[in-house]
């Protein structure tokens, strides 16, 4: 049932909207995270260790995913909800 709804034009718009939300969230969270670490600890990006890159990237991914899941609810209602017959 879910797969059938996602194969419709509304489903494709929903998936595209989720992708855009994820990209916006990743850009915002990534900027805040990276700039925050640089300013808080005075460590320039060129001096980061590989483990710092991995941990910060994982944190950016997780937070972006959380924002995307939270916004999936209203987007799903908007794109995949029943059509009002008014």
MDAnalysis code that builds the backbone (N, CA, C; Angstrom):
import MDAnalysis as mda
import numpy as np

u = mda.Universe.empty(258, n_residues=86, atom_resindex=np.repeat(np.arange(86), 3), trajectory=True)
u.add_TopologyAttr("name", ["N", "CA", "C"] * 86)
u.add_TopologyAttr("resid", np.arange(1, 87))
u.add_TopologyAttr("resname", ["UNK", "UNK", "UNK", "UNK", "UNK", "UNK", "UNK", "UNK", "UNK", "UNK", "UNK", "UNK", "UNK", "UNK", "UNK", "UNK", "UNK", "UNK", "UNK", "UNK", "UNK", "UNK", "UNK", "UNK", "UNK", "UNK", "UNK", "UNK", "UNK", "UNK", "UNK", "UNK", "UNK", "UNK", "UNK", "UNK", "UNK", "UNK", "UNK", "UNK", "UNK", "UNK", "UNK", "UNK", "UNK", "UNK", "UNK", "UNK", "UNK", "UNK", "UNK", "UNK", "UNK", "UNK", "UNK", "UNK", "UNK", "UNK", "UNK", "UNK", "UNK", "UNK", "UNK", "UNK", "UNK", "UNK", "UNK", "UNK", "UNK", "UNK", "UNK", "UNK", "UNK", "UNK", "UNK", "UNK", "UNK", "UNK", "UNK", "UNK", "UNK", "UNK", "UNK", "UNK", "UNK", "UNK"])
u.atoms.positions = np.array([
    [0.814, -1.186, 0.000],
    [0.000, 0.000, 0.000],
    [0.862, 1.256, 0.000],
    [1.891, 1.294, 0.830],
    [2.760, 2.461, 0.896],
    [3.525, 2.605, -0.415],
    [4.013, 1.507, -0.939],
    [4.771, 1.539, -2.187],
    [3.901, 2.048, -3.334],
    [2.626, 1.672, -3.324],
    [1.712, 2.140, -4.365],
    [1.524, 3.654, -4.299],
    [1.438, 4.190, -3.081],
    [1.280, 5.643, -2.934],
    [2.543, 6.382, -3.331],
    [3.709, 5.794, -3.068],
    [4.961, 6.471, -3.398],
    [5.253, 6.450, -4.896],
    [4.616, 5.562, -5.650],
    [4.809, 5.505, -7.092],
    [3.917, 6.477, -7.848],
    [3.060, 7.181, -7.149],
    [2.206, 8.173, -7.784],
    [2.968, 9.492, -7.912],
    [2.458, 10.420, -8.721],
    [3.123, 11.732, -8.802],
    [3.200, 12.439, -7.448],
    [2.159, 12.298, -6.622],
    [2.192, 12.899, -5.287],
    [3.266, 12.251, -4.429],
    [3.447, 10.949, -4.578],
    [4.481, 10.241, -3.828],
    [5.873, 10.692, -4.215],
    [6.074, 10.927, -5.517],
    [7.378, 11.411, -5.966],
    [7.641, 12.818, -5.446],
    [6.606, 13.650, -5.417],
    [6.764, 15.000, -4.861],
    [7.088, 14.925, -3.372],
    [6.454, 13.986, -2.668],
    [6.723, 13.786, -1.245],
    [8.180, 13.389, -1.021],
    [8.674, 12.440, -1.806],
    [10.064, 11.997, -1.658],
    [11.037, 13.118, -2.007],
    [10.716, 13.899, -3.024],
    [11.558, 15.027, -3.384],
    [11.568, 16.066, -2.261],
    [10.405, 16.312, -1.669],
    [10.327, 17.261, -0.554],
    [11.157, 16.766, 0.633],
    [11.105, 15.463, 0.915],
    [11.921, 14.915, 2.005],
    [13.408, 15.073, 1.711],
    [13.790, 14.849, 0.472],
    [15.195, 15.001, 0.094],
    [15.650, 16.448, 0.268],
    [14.810, 17.386, -0.154],
    [15.140, 18.806, -0.013],
    [15.236, 19.179, 1.462],
    [14.306, 18.681, 2.280],
    [14.349, 18.950, 3.721],
    [15.639, 18.406, 4.318],
    [16.030, 17.200, 3.908],
    [17.262, 16.611, 4.430],
    [18.474, 17.459, 4.050],
    [18.516, 17.921, 2.797],
    [19.650, 18.747, 2.368],
    [19.711, 20.069, 3.126],
    [18.565, 20.701, 3.323],
    [18.534, 21.961, 4.066],
    [18.950, 21.736, 5.517],
    [18.427, 20.668, 6.116],
    [18.788, 20.361, 7.506],
    [20.275, 20.040, 7.619],
    [20.807, 19.276, 6.677],
    [22.230, 18.929, 6.716],
    [23.095, 20.172, 6.558],
    [22.674, 21.079, 5.691],
    [23.452, 22.314, 5.512],
    [23.426, 23.157, 6.784],
    [22.260, 23.305, 7.379],
    [22.153, 24.112, 8.597],
    [22.856, 23.487, 9.783],
    [22.603, 22.208, 10.001],
    [23.234, 21.517, 11.133],
    [24.739, 21.400, 10.909],
    [25.133, 21.139, 9.679],
    [26.561, 21.027, 9.379],
    [27.296, 22.328, 9.624],
    [26.702, 23.411, 9.174],
    [27.337, 24.713, 9.397],
    [27.428, 25.017, 10.884],
    [26.343, 24.805, 11.611],
    [26.343, 25.085, 13.048],
    [27.342, 24.198, 13.784],
    [27.413, 22.953, 13.403],
    [28.308, 22.014, 14.076],
    [29.763, 22.344, 13.803],
    [30.097, 22.516, 12.546],
    [31.494, 22.749, 12.190],
    [31.979, 24.101, 12.708],
    [31.175, 25.140, 12.501],
    [31.565, 26.462, 12.998],
    [31.623, 26.461, 14.521],
    [30.705, 25.750, 15.151],
    [30.704, 25.661, 16.613],
    [31.960, 25.017, 17.155],
    [32.397, 23.934, 16.538],
    [33.625, 23.266, 16.994],
    [34.834, 24.168, 16.765],
    [34.883, 24.799, 15.616],
    [36.025, 25.664, 15.309],
    [36.100, 26.829, 16.295],
    [34.962, 27.474, 16.582],
    [34.965, 28.621, 17.496],
    [35.133, 28.206, 18.957],
    [34.492, 27.107, 19.347],
    [34.522, 26.702, 20.751],
    [35.898, 26.207, 21.174],
    [36.525, 25.391, 20.324],
    [37.785, 24.765, 20.703],
    [38.993, 25.365, 20.001],
    [38.783, 26.363, 19.151],
    [39.865, 27.021, 18.414],
    [40.730, 26.024, 17.644],
    [40.079, 25.065, 17.010],
    [40.778, 24.082, 16.189],
    [40.372, 24.326, 14.736],
    [41.275, 24.810, 13.906],
    [40.920, 25.008, 12.501],
    [40.631, 23.675, 11.817],
    [39.860, 23.743, 10.761],
    [39.448, 22.536, 10.051],
    [40.646, 21.742, 9.549],
    [41.720, 22.413, 9.217],
    [42.912, 21.729, 8.704],
    [43.606, 20.883, 9.776],
    [43.313, 21.127, 11.051],
    [43.949, 20.372, 12.131],
    [43.045, 19.300, 12.729],
    [41.882, 19.106, 12.148],
    [40.985, 18.069, 12.662],
    [41.562, 16.690, 12.389],
    [41.350, 15.789, 13.322],
    [41.750, 14.397, 13.100],
    [40.640, 13.687, 12.334],
    [40.962, 12.522, 11.821],
    [39.951, 11.773, 11.063],
    [38.792, 11.345, 11.964],
    [39.067, 11.058, 13.224],
    [37.980, 10.679, 14.129],
    [37.042, 11.861, 14.392],
    [37.571, 13.081, 14.407],
    [36.711, 14.251, 14.568],
    [35.791, 14.397, 13.364],
    [36.321, 14.182, 12.151],
    [35.491, 14.243, 10.959],
    [34.390, 13.192, 11.000],
    [34.743, 11.984, 11.415],
    [33.761, 10.889, 11.467],
    [32.674, 11.202, 12.490],
    [33.050, 11.627, 13.685],
    [32.070, 11.909, 14.727],
    [31.163, 13.083, 14.360],
    [31.733, 14.137, 13.821],
    [30.923, 15.296, 13.448],
    [30.014, 14.965, 12.269],
    [30.507, 14.185, 11.313],
    [29.674, 13.773, 10.183],
    [28.520, 12.895, 10.642],
    [28.792, 11.988, 11.576],
    [27.726, 11.134, 12.101],
    [26.687, 11.969, 12.845],
    [27.139, 12.950, 13.601],
    [26.208, 13.802, 14.326],
    [25.364, 14.630, 13.353],
    [25.979, 15.158, 12.318],
    [25.242, 15.925, 11.316],
    [24.202, 15.040, 10.640],
    [24.579, 13.816, 10.292],
    [23.645, 12.895, 9.644],
    [22.471, 12.563, 10.548],
    [22.741, 12.248, 11.804],
    [21.677, 11.858, 12.735],
    [20.711, 13.018, 12.978],
    [21.242, 14.202, 13.242],
    [20.358, 15.346, 13.484],
    [19.562, 15.709, 12.238],
    [20.171, 15.636, 11.068],
    [19.449, 15.919, 9.828],
    [18.355, 14.888, 9.595],
    [18.645, 13.651, 9.913],
    [17.642, 12.592, 9.775],
    [16.471, 12.819, 10.731],
    [16.755, 13.257, 11.942],
    [15.687, 13.538, 12.909],
    [14.800, 14.669, 12.411],
    [15.403, 15.754, 11.920],
    [14.605, 16.855, 11.371],
    [13.762, 16.381, 10.192],
    [14.338, 15.538, 9.346],
    [13.612, 15.039, 8.186],
    [12.432, 14.164, 8.604],
    [12.632, 13.301, 9.573],
    [11.548, 12.439, 10.046],
    [10.441, 13.271, 10.684],
    [10.816, 14.289, 11.450],
    [9.800, 15.146, 12.064],
    [8.985, 15.901, 11.019],
    [9.626, 16.364, 9.969],
    [8.903, 17.083, 8.927],
    [8.214, 16.152, 7.937],
    [8.516, 14.846, 7.987],
    [7.855, 13.896, 7.100],
    [6.372, 13.766, 7.438],
    [6.013, 13.981, 8.683],
    [4.613, 13.840, 9.087],
    [3.738, 14.889, 8.400],
    [4.020, 16.193, 8.550],
    [3.168, 17.156, 7.856],
    [3.293, 17.081, 6.333],
    [4.484, 16.764, 5.827],
    [4.639, 16.635, 4.383],
    [3.847, 15.443, 3.852],
    [3.830, 14.362, 4.614],
    [3.041, 13.191, 4.212],
    [1.564, 13.496, 4.182],
    [1.097, 14.240, 5.165],
    [-0.316, 14.621, 5.176],
    [-0.619, 15.527, 3.990],
    [0.278, 16.451, 3.696],
    [0.048, 17.389, 2.601],
    [0.058, 16.684, 1.243],
    [1.082, 15.863, 1.009],
    [1.220, 15.232, -0.302],
    [0.432, 13.937, -0.456],
    [0.354, 13.134, 0.590],
    [-0.248, 11.803, 0.469],
    [-1.611, 11.681, 1.126],
    [-2.035, 12.735, 1.824],
    [-3.325, 12.684, 2.494],
    [-4.471, 12.609, 1.503],
    [-5.621, 12.279, 2.021],
    [-6.803, 12.173, 1.171],
    [-7.176, 13.508, 0.559],
    [-7.773, 13.442, -0.570],
    [-8.207, 14.650, -1.258],
    [-9.539, 15.128, -0.656],
    [-9.607, 16.410, -0.319],
    [-10.846, 16.992, 0.196],
    [-11.795, 17.233, -0.972],
    [-13.047, 16.857, -0.781],
    [-14.052, 17.052, -1.823],
    [-14.955, 18.199, -1.439],
    [-14.416, 19.400, -1.541],
    [-15.203, 20.586, -1.185],
    [-15.469, 21.430, -2.398],
])
